[in-house]
């Protein structure tokens, strides 16, 4: 996956009909770019539409926002990694702050999900990030690295080297407040340092994205910051023209 990576997390927006309209508009604004990767994370029921319309675009990748850690079973409402892979997903978001803080997902569960994704041949994108009070107490690095180590605990070094990571400070998500490029660089450097302990020099090639109130006005500066390999975008990815502009940053 070529860096920088521009990841659109649509959350609970754009069902199949809206997704088809969005993708047609986006593709009209965004010709092939071979020096970067655009990743779409639509709602699961719109995955097939986005995959169908981007089948001929090697610069665009499609994924899902969540999986369950068992491969099959009586888990009503859940989606397994093999099912997501069969539906066309290549990437799965794991440990997004909304999964952690709204749905109670634990560090241990993120590790189970990353392991399940890897077993199925999906690429996990592990999200890590601190809450405002943790930041104010000076605990950003310890929180982020605790979440990181839990998420990769069940993986082999080669699997970790093939992952994506996203630093998303919880205090910046959907608030209009974003970490400065320097703030992001510092945390990304700590993440890369922790990865270097596990995968050695391959850590330099592992994409680490920044997420948290990214928009057209700040995306370029964030992507240019040292150690920042792309952005994970929520609300600003819901408009086709605006998202195309961000992906060209």
N, C-alpha and C positions, 0 to 999 in steps of 0.2 A: 504494500500500500504506500503510494508515494506521498511524501510530505511536502507542504503542509496538508493537513486533513481538516476539512470543513464539515462538521457533523450537525445535521438538523434533527433535533429531537422535537417531534410534533406533539408529544404528550397525548392528551385526549382531544385532538383536533383532526380534522380532515378524514372523513370516512371515504369509502371507495369512490363515490361520485365526485366529491371535492378534490380528492387526491388526483383523479384523472385530469380534471381541469387545471389544477395547480401544476402538474408535471408538464402538460402541454405548454403552458405559459412559461414555465422555468426553462425548458429545453429551447424555446424560441429565443430566450434572452441569454442562454449560456451554451455556446458552442464548446466542443471538446477541448479540454485543457489537460495536456499530458504531463504537466509539471506539478500536479496536485491531485488530491482525491476528494470527492464530495461523497459524503455518507448520509443516507436518509434513514431515519428511524421513525417510521410511521406507526400508527396503531396497527395491531396485528391483522385486523380485518381488511386493511388497505395495503398490506404488504404485496399482495399479488399484482395490484395495479401498478405500483411504483416499479416493481421488478419487471413487469411486462413492457413498460414504456422505456426502460433504460437497458434492455437486454443487449443492445448493440453498443453501449457506452462503457468501455473498459475503465473510464475515469470516474465512474459512479458506482457506488457500492450500496447495498440495501441490507438493513438489519432490523432487529426487533428490540423493544424497550425492556423486555423482561422475560425470564424463563423460570420454570420450576426445576429443582435439582434432581428429581427422579426422572428416569427415561420413559417410564410409562406407569399407569396405575389408576386407581380410583381417586383422582384429585380434580374434582369438578371445577371447571373454570380456568384451570392452569394450562400452560403450554410448555411442552418439554423441548429440550434442545434438539433432539432428532426431528420432531415435528417442525420446528422452526427452520431447520436446515432443509428439510424436504419441501417446505413452502418457498424456499428461495433465499432465506436469510444467510448472510455470511458473517455478520457481527451481532453481538448481543450486548446491550447496556446492562451493567451489573452495579448495584449499590448506589443508584442515583439518590440524591438527598431526599427526594419525595418518597422513594421506596423505604428509605431508612426512617424518616421522621413522620410520615403519614401512615405507612403500613407496618412499621415496626421491624423492618428487616435488620438483622443483626450482622455484626462482623463475621461471625461463624457462617451464617447463611450465604453471605457474599462469597465465601470460600467454596462452599458447596456448589454454588451456581457457576463460578468460574471453572471449577473442575468438570461439571457437567457439560458446559459449553465446549471445553477442550476435548472431551471424550467424543463429542459429536462432530468435531471438525469445524466448530464455530470459533470466531475470534472474540474473546471477551474484551469489553472496554470497561475497566474497573474505575468507578468514580470514588474520589476521596475528597474530604473537605471538612473544615471546622465551622462550628457555630460562632456567633458573635461573642458570646461570653468566653468561649475558649480562646478566641483570638485576643480579647482584651486581657486575659490572664497569661498571655505569652505561651499558650499551649498548642499553637498551630502545628508546629512540626511534629510534636509527639502524637497528636491526634491523627494527622495525615499518615504518618509512618505506621502507626498501630493498625489503621484500616488497610493500608497497603499490605502489610505482612500477613494479616488475616486473610485477605482476598487471594493471595498467591500460595497460601500454606499447603494446599494439596496438589500443587503443580510441580512438574520437573523444570529445571532451568530452561530447556529448549522451548517449553510451552510458554513460560514467562516472557522469553525474548520475542515471542510472536504476538504478544498482547498489545492492546492500546490502553492508555490510562488517561484520566481526565481529573484535573484539580478544579473543583467547584466549591469555593467558599460559600457555605450555606447563607451567610449574611448578604451575599451579593445576588442570589438567585431570585429573579423577578422583582427586585427592589429598586432597580435603576442605579444601584451602587455597584461598581465593579472594582476589583483589585487593580491597582496601577500596573503597568507593564513591569515595573521593578518588583512589586510585590509578587506578581505571578512568577517572574524569573527566579526569585529566591526560593519559593516553594518547589517549583519544578526542578531546581538544582538539587534540593534535598531528596526529592523522589528519585531522580536519576542516580544520585549517590547510593541510595538504598538498593536500587536495581543493579547497580554495578557490583555490589557484594554478591548478588545471586547469579548474574549472567556475564559478569566481566565486561570486556570491551563492547559486547553486543548491546549494552545499555545505551550507547550513543545513538543507536538506530531505532530505539523503541519510541514510538510517537506518544508524547505527553501533551494533551490538549488543555486549554483553559476554558472554563465555563462559568458564567455568572454575569447576567446583564450585558452580554455582548450585543453590539448593534453596528449599523453602518458607520457610525462615527468613531468607534474605537477598535474595530476589528483589525484594521491594518497595523496599528501601533502594537497591538497585542501579538499578532503573528510575527512581527519583526523582532520582538523581545527575545533575548537569549534564552535558550532552553524551551521556548514555547513552540510546539510543532503543529499548532492549529487551534481551532476553537470548537466548542460544543455549545450550540445555540438553541434556545427555546423559542420564546415569543417572536424574536426577530426573524425566525426561519419560516414563519407562517404566510408571509407575503412573497409571491414568486419573484417579482422584480427586485424587491429588497434583498431576498436571499441570494439571488444571482449576483447582485452587487457585492455582497459580503464574500461570496465564494470566489470572486475575482480579486479580492484584497491582496 
